Amino acid sequence: MACTGCPVGCIHIGQFRRKFDDGYDYESVNVAYDYELIYSLGTLLGISKTDEVLQLIEAVEKTGLDAISAGVALAWATECLMKGIVTEVETILPLTFGDSENYYQAIRYLASRKNAFYQALGEGTRFAAARFGGEGFALQVAGNEIPGYHTGYANLVGLTVGARHSHLCNAGYAVDQSIKTFDENKMVDTLFDEELERCLLNSLVICLFARKLFNRETVLKALQAAGYSLTDDALTMIAKRIYSTKLRLKEKLGFDPRQVELPKRFFKTPSMHGTLESSIVERMINQYVEKCSVLLSEKF
C-alpha cells in the first residue's frame, strides 16, 4: 500500500489466518508491517514464524502500544525473569523467548497495566529497570527504547544527541554503514549536518525514504513552483532556526546529552564495526554538544 499520491508503496501488508467459532471457521487478518516491527516483535523476542509475528503486531496495534517500545520492554522483562531479577509473581506468566502465545497475553497485560510490574513497565523500560533492576540490558537511550540497529558509534551517538532520540533524527546507522575508515570528527560533523538538513526536510513534509531525491536544487524548484522564492542560504537559515528551537526546548526541559547513562549491553554486544568503547562515545557526544553550542550562539 502507499500514502496518497505516492508511487512507491512502501507499506507492506502481511496476512495470517486464525480460528474462530470454536475452530470451525477461519478468518484472514491483514496486518501492516515493516522492518522495525519485525525486529522488535519478532527477532528480539525470538519469534521466527511469520504468522506469530503478525499476530503480535496486530495485538500491539489493537491495544495502541508503540511497537518498538513494547517489544524492547518484553525482551527486557524476559531476560529479567531468566536472570531471577523478577519472578512469575511479577510477570504473571512464564515469559520465554520464542513463546508467542505468552507474549500475546503479556501485551494485553502491559496495555491494561495488570499489576505493579506491568504498571512500571508501562512507564518505559528505563523506569521499570530503575525499579526492579537490569539497567545494564534495558535497551533504551534517554528513556526511548531503541530501534533495530547496532551498527556502530554514529548510531549510538546519534540516538543520544538526536532531538527525538530516534534513528530518524540523523540516520546514525546510515553513517556507520557508509564509512570506510573510522573518523570520529567526520562522523560527528556528518551527524550534525544530517540532523540540520532533516529539520528542513521534515518541515517541508518530505518523506524521508525519498530524502536523497530532494536535494537543495530540487527543493528550491518545488518551492518556486508553489510561489516561494527562496535561496539556498535562506533554506539553511530556516533549518538552523528550526534546529536551534528544538535545542532550546530540550535545554529548558533540563536535558543534557552528556548526562545520558547508556546501558552496558551496548558496549558488550559487537556492532558491525566491532565492540564499542564508551570513552569514544562520550568524546563524540561532547563534540556534538560543542557544535550545538555554536549554533545556539548564532543570530537568526
Beta strands, then each sheet from edge to edge (+ up, - down):
strand 1: 12-20
strand 2: 25-33
strand 3: 140-141
strand 4: 144-145
sheet 1: 1+ 2-
sheet 2: 3+ 4-
end
